[in-house]
Amino acid sequence: MKHLTILVPDAQTAPNTLSCIIGTYHIFTEANRYYSHNNKDMVFTIELAGVSEHSDFVNGLLTVIPQKNIAAIRKTDLIVIPAIAPNFTKIEDQNTAFVDWISDQYKNGADVASMCTGAYILASTGLLDSKSCSIHWNTVANFKKLFPKVNVRAEKIITDEHGIYTNGGGYSFLNLLLYLVEKYYDRQTAIYCSKIFQIDIDRETQSDFIIFNGQKSHGDEMIIQAQEYIEKNFSEKISMEELSRKFTVGRRSFDRRFIKATGNTPLEYQQRVKVESAKKELEVSRKTINEVMYETGYSDVKAFREIFRRITGLSPIEYRNKYNKTGITAKQHH
């Protein structure tokens, strides 16, 4: 039988830390039960492991008592790192013991799965360098600043690379759990768990959940002014040549500084601002798709649809049908 270790952090915890720990234990326990009910051997022995005798959560309101200290676990097959507090700057002393232990176990053949902001602990090991990683879209800028060698894929719900798994934000850790159940058990068990726990199976993107807020903590005053100009005038036709001239800097130098500061080219930034405005209109208004398109400065339906889908993962009609509950049908907007 394989061994599953669910880590119990001793600091930097958040309410979602507890959700991840309990969710992992619950789903894998149910997968084991279903497997044995169908005359198959259980796949995992499941243990909660930490670095102290107990960890407190939600301002001491709840306590988790790990079954073992990680030092007592010589060999494990799958490690699950739960989400931690999103305001991470560096790993705190109480959690540093996890770093070497995770690295050693991975070198000895263990797979490692981080949930949401648990990626901060995983990245602190160096194991994510040059690998893909998803994380909550709201923490991407901070994560990239701290771990520039990691290939952040914020649009993904799940990444799977060389025995290292990560997932996006919030409760999408449930989708990662189904993915792991399918990998270690089988498709039938994953479908069973999706029905029992009422989790959508095969969700692959978190793009349509992303709320775009331009990154302005970079300290480049000229680029902040350029961002604000784009945000105020997004419905106008802004030439990036004219914009760079407005700030008396060459186009190539302007683009380079803009990318360094925001992670986007000026054109990509403009497109994201336009799409964010379109999303808000599609969520709450009764305007047609064409009206929304014109108000965000597009006149070509095909171009608008392509850019909208590339950024959100959905067409404008699909997005409206998913998020606008005013009773408008897609048929009205063709």
C-alpha positions as CSV (number, residue, x, y, z in Angstrom):
1,M,0.0,0.0,0.0
2,K,1.2,3.5,-0.8
3,H,1.6,6.3,1.8
4,L,0.0,9.7,1.6
5,T,1.3,12.5,3.8
6,I,-1.0,15.5,4.3
7,L,1.2,18.3,5.8
8,V,0.0,20.4,8.7
9,P,1.8,23.8,8.6
10,D,2.7,25.3,12.0
11,A,2.6,28.9,11.0
12,Q,1.4,31.2,8.1
13,T,-1.9,29.4,8.1
14,A,-5.3,30.6,6.9
15,P,-8.9,29.3,7.0
16,N,-8.3,27.6,3.6
17,T,-5.4,25.6,5.1
18,L,-7.9,23.7,7.2
19,S,-10.2,23.2,4.2
20,C,-7.4,21.7,2.1
21,I,-6.3,19.3,5.0
22,I,-9.9,18.1,5.7
23,G,-10.9,18.0,2.0
24,T,-7.8,15.8,1.1
25,Y,-8.4,13.5,4.1
26,H,-12.1,13.2,3.3
27,I,-11.8,12.5,-0.5
28,F,-8.9,10.1,-0.3
29,T,-10.6,8.2,2.6
30,E,-13.8,7.9,0.5
31,A,-11.7,6.8,-2.6
32,N,-10.1,4.1,-0.4
33,R,-13.6,3.0,0.8
34,Y,-15.1,2.8,-2.7
35,Y,-12.1,0.9,-4.0
36,S,-12.2,-1.7,-1.2
37,H,-16.0,-1.9,-1.7
38,N,-15.3,-3.0,-5.2
39,N,-13.0,-5.8,-4.1
40,K,-9.8,-3.9,-4.7
41,D,-7.0,-3.2,-2.3
42,M,-7.0,0.3,-0.7
43,V,-4.4,2.5,-2.4
44,F,-3.2,4.8,0.4
45,T,-2.5,4.8,4.1
46,I,-3.2,8.4,5.0
47,E,-1.4,10.4,7.7
48,L,-1.4,14.0,8.8
49,A,2.1,15.1,9.6
50,G,3.6,18.3,11.1
51,V,6.5,19.7,13.0
52,S,4.8,20.3,16.3
53,E,2.2,18.5,18.5
54,H,-0.6,20.7,17.3
55,S,-1.4,23.6,15.0
56,D,-3.9,26.3,15.7
57,F,-6.2,27.7,13.0
58,V,-8.6,30.6,12.6
59,N,-7.2,32.6,15.6
60,G,-7.0,29.6,17.8
61,L,-10.6,28.6,17.2
62,L,-9.7,25.2,15.7
63,T,-6.8,22.9,16.4
64,V,-5.3,20.1,14.3
65,I,-3.2,17.4,16.0
66,P,-0.9,15.8,13.4
67,Q,-0.6,12.0,13.7
68,K,3.1,12.1,13.2
69,N,6.1,14.4,13.1
70,I,7.5,14.5,9.6
71,A,10.9,13.3,10.9
72,A,9.2,10.0,11.8
73,I,8.1,9.4,8.2
74,R,11.1,7.9,6.4
75,K,9.3,7.1,3.1
76,T,6.1,8.5,1.5
77,D,4.6,8.3,-2.0
78,L,2.5,11.4,-2.2
79,I,2.8,14.7,-0.2
80,V,0.0,17.2,-0.2
81,I,0.8,20.8,0.8
82,P,-2.3,22.7,1.8
83,A,-2.8,26.4,1.1
84,I,-1.2,28.9,3.5
85,A,-1.7,32.6,4.2
86,P,-1.5,34.6,0.9
87,N,0.7,37.5,2.2
88,F,3.8,35.3,2.0
89,T,7.3,36.9,1.9
90,K,9.5,34.1,3.1
91,I,9.0,30.8,4.8
92,E,8.7,31.2,8.6
93,D,11.0,29.3,11.0
94,Q,8.2,27.0,12.2
95,N,7.7,25.7,8.6
96,T,11.4,25.5,7.4
97,A,11.7,21.9,8.4
98,F,9.2,21.0,5.6
99,V,11.6,22.3,2.9
100,D,14.4,19.8,3.3
101,W,12.0,17.0,4.1
102,I,9.9,17.6,0.9
103,S,13.1,17.8,-1.2
104,D,14.5,14.6,0.2
105,Q,11.2,12.7,-0.2
106,Y,10.9,13.9,-3.8
107,K,14.4,12.8,-4.6
108,N,13.4,9.4,-3.1
109,G,10.5,9.1,-5.5
110,A,7.6,10.8,-3.8
111,D,5.1,12.9,-5.8
112,V,4.3,16.4,-4.4
113,A,1.0,18.3,-4.8
114,S,0.6,21.9,-3.6
115,M,-2.8,23.5,-3.2
116,C,-3.3,27.2,-4.1
117,T,-0.8,29.2,-2.0
118,G,0.8,26.0,-0.7
119,A,2.9,26.6,-3.8
120,Y,4.9,29.1,-1.7
121,I,6.2,26.3,0.5
122,L,6.8,24.1,-2.6
123,A,8.7,26.9,-4.4
124,S,10.8,27.5,-1.3
125,T,12.3,24.0,-1.9
126,G,13.5,24.9,-5.4
127,L,11.7,22.0,-6.9
128,L,9.4,24.3,-8.9
129,D,12.3,26.1,-10.7
130,S,11.8,25.8,-14.5
131,K,8.6,23.9,-13.9
132,S,4.9,25.0,-14.5
133,C,2.9,26.1,-11.5
134,S,-0.6,27.4,-11.0
135,I,-1.6,29.5,-8.0
136,H,-4.5,31.8,-7.0
137,W,-4.7,34.5,-9.7
138,N,-4.7,37.2,-6.9
139,T,-1.2,36.2,-5.7
140,V,0.5,35.9,-9.1
141,A,2.5,39.2,-8.9
142,N,3.8,38.5,-5.4
143,F,4.7,34.9,-6.3
144,K,6.6,35.9,-9.5
145,K,8.6,38.5,-7.6
146,L,9.6,35.9,-5.0
147,F,10.2,33.0,-7.3
148,P,11.2,34.3,-10.8
149,K,12.5,30.9,-12.0
150,V,9.1,29.3,-11.8
151,N,6.9,29.2,-14.9
152,V,3.6,30.5,-13.5
153,R,0.5,29.4,-15.4
154,A,-2.2,31.4,-13.7
155,E,-4.8,30.4,-16.3
156,K,-4.6,26.7,-15.4
157,I,-6.6,25.0,-12.7
158,I,-4.0,22.1,-12.5
159,T,-0.4,21.6,-13.6
160,D,1.3,18.2,-13.7
161,E,5.0,18.1,-14.4
162,H,7.6,15.5,-13.3
163,G,5.6,14.2,-10.4
164,I,4.8,17.8,-9.1
165,Y,1.2,18.9,-9.2
166,T,-0.2,22.4,-8.4
167,N,-3.6,24.0,-8.6
168,G,-5.2,27.4,-8.9
169,G,-7.1,29.4,-6.3
170,G,-9.7,28.9,-3.7
171,Y,-11.6,25.6,-3.7
172,S,-10.2,24.5,-7.0
173,F,-8.0,22.2,-4.8
174,L,-11.1,19.9,-5.0
175,N,-10.4,19.5,-8.8
176,L,-6.8,18.7,-8.1
177,L,-8.0,16.0,-5.6
178,L,-10.2,14.4,-8.3
179,Y,-7.3,14.5,-10.7
180,L,-5.0,12.7,-8.2
181,V,-7.7,10.2,-7.5
182,E,-8.0,9.4,-11.2
183,K,-4.2,9.1,-11.4
184,Y,-3.7,6.8,-8.4
185,Y,-7.0,4.9,-8.5
186,D,-9.0,5.0,-11.8
187,R,-11.5,7.1,-13.7
188,Q,-14.5,5.3,-12.2
189,T,-13.4,6.2,-8.7
190,A,-12.8,9.8,-9.7
191,I,-16.3,10.0,-11.2
192,Y,-17.8,8.4,-8.1
193,C,-16.0,11.0,-5.8
194,S,-17.1,13.9,-8.1
195,K,-20.7,12.7,-7.7
196,I,-20.5,12.1,-3.9
197,F,-18.8,15.4,-3.2
198,Q,-20.6,17.3,-6.1
199,I,-17.4,18.6,-7.7
200,D,-17.3,19.3,-11.4
201,I,-14.8,16.9,-13.0
202,D,-12.4,17.9,-15.8
203,R,-12.3,21.6,-15.0
204,E,-9.1,22.8,-16.6
205,T,-9.0,26.6,-16.5
206,Q,-9.5,29.4,-14.0
207,S,-9.2,32.2,-16.6
208,D,-12.9,33.2,-16.4
209,F,-12.5,33.8,-12.6
210,I,-9.6,36.2,-12.9
211,I,-10.3,39.8,-12.0
212,F,-7.7,41.9,-13.8
213,N,-6.2,44.7,-11.7
214,G,-3.1,46.3,-13.2
215,Q,0.0,45.6,-11.2
216,K,1.2,49.1,-10.0
217,S,3.5,48.2,-7.1
218,H,6.6,48.1,-9.4
219,G,7.8,51.7,-8.7
220,D,8.2,52.9,-12.3
221,E,6.3,56.2,-12.2
222,M,6.3,56.6,-15.9
223,I,4.7,53.2,-16.5
224,I,2.1,53.8,-13.7
225,Q,1.1,57.0,-15.6
226,A,0.9,55.0,-18.9
227,Q,-1.2,52.3,-17.2
228,E,-3.6,55.0,-15.8
229,Y,-3.8,56.6,-19.3
230,I,-4.7,53.3,-20.9
231,E,-7.3,52.5,-18.1
232,K,-9.0,55.9,-18.5
233,N,-9.0,55.9,-22.3
234,F,-9.4,52.1,-23.1
235,S,-12.4,52.7,-25.4
236,E,-10.4,55.0,-27.6
237,K,-8.0,53.9,-30.4
238,I,-4.7,54.3,-28.7
239,S,-1.6,53.8,-30.8
240,M,1.3,52.5,-28.7
241,E,3.7,54.6,-30.8
242,E,1.7,57.7,-29.8
243,L,1.7,56.5,-26.2
244,S,5.4,56.1,-26.1
245,R,5.9,59.5,-27.7
246,K,3.5,61.0,-25.1
247,F,6.0,59.9,-22.4
248,T,9.0,61.0,-24.6
249,V,10.6,57.6,-24.7
250,G,11.5,55.3,-27.7
251,R,8.9,52.6,-28.5
252,R,11.3,49.6,-27.9
253,S,12.5,51.1,-24.6
254,F,8.9,51.8,-23.6
255,D,7.8,48.3,-24.3
256,R,10.7,46.8,-22.4
257,R,10.0,48.9,-19.3
258,F,6.3,48.2,-19.5
259,I,6.8,44.4,-19.7
260,K,9.3,44.5,-16.8
261,A,6.9,46.5,-14.7
262,T,3.6,44.8,-15.4
263,G,4.3,41.4,-17.0
264,N,2.4,42.5,-20.1
265,T,3.2,44.4,-23.3
266,P,1.3,47.7,-23.6
267,L,-1.0,46.2,-26.2
268,E,-1.7,43.1,-24.0
269,Y,-2.4,45.5,-21.1
270,Q,-4.9,47.5,-23.1
271,Q,-6.6,44.3,-24.3
272,R,-6.9,43.1,-20.7
273,V,-8.4,46.4,-19.5
274,K,-10.9,46.3,-22.4
275,V,-11.9,42.7,-21.7
276,E,-12.3,43.4,-17.9
277,S,-14.7,46.2,-18.8
278,A,-16.6,43.9,-21.2
279,K,-16.8,41.2,-18.5
280,K,-18.4,43.6,-16.0
281,E,-21.0,44.8,-18.6
282,L,-21.8,41.2,-19.6
283,E,-22.2,40.2,-15.9
284,V,-24.7,43.0,-15.0
285,S,-26.2,44.7,-18.0
286,R,-28.8,43.9,-20.7
287,K,-26.7,45.3,-23.5
288,T,-26.1,43.2,-26.6
289,I,-22.7,41.6,-27.3
290,N,-22.3,44.2,-30.1
291,E,-23.1,47.1,-27.8
292,V,-20.5,45.9,-25.3
293,M,-18.0,45.4,-28.0
294,Y,-18.4,48.9,-29.4
295,E,-18.2,50.5,-25.9
296,T,-14.9,48.8,-25.2
297,G,-13.4,50.1,-28.4
298,Y,-13.7,47.1,-30.8
299,S,-15.4,47.3,-34.1
300,D,-14.5,43.8,-35.4
301,V,-16.7,41.0,-33.9
302,K,-14.2,38.3,-34.8
303,A,-11.3,40.1,-33.2
304,F,-13.3,40.9,-30.1
305,R,-14.4,37.3,-29.7
306,E,-10.9,35.9,-30.2
307,I,-9.3,38.3,-27.7
308,F,-12.1,37.7,-25.1
309,R,-11.8,33.9,-25.4
310,R,-8.0,34.0,-25.2
311,I,-8.1,36.0,-21.9
312,T,-11.2,34.4,-20.2
313,G,-11.3,30.9,-21.8
314,L,-14.9,31.6,-22.8
315,S,-16.7,33.4,-25.7
316,P,-18.6,36.6,-24.8
317,I,-21.9,34.7,-25.1
318,E,-20.7,31.8,-22.9
319,Y,-19.4,34.3,-20.3
320,R,-22.8,36.1,-20.2
321,N,-24.7,32.9,-19.9
322,K,-22.5,31.7,-17.0
323,Y,-22.4,34.9,-15.0
324,N,-25.5,37.0,-15.9
325,K,-28.7,35.7,-14.3
326,T,-31.1,38.4,-15.6
327,G,-32.9,35.9,-17.9
328,I,-31.3,37.0,-21.1
329,T,-30.7,34.2,-23.5
330,A,-27.7,33.9,-25.8
331,K,-30.1,33.9,-28.8
332,Q,-30.8,37.6,-28.3
333,H,-27.2,38.5,-28.7
334,H,-26.1,36.9,-32.0
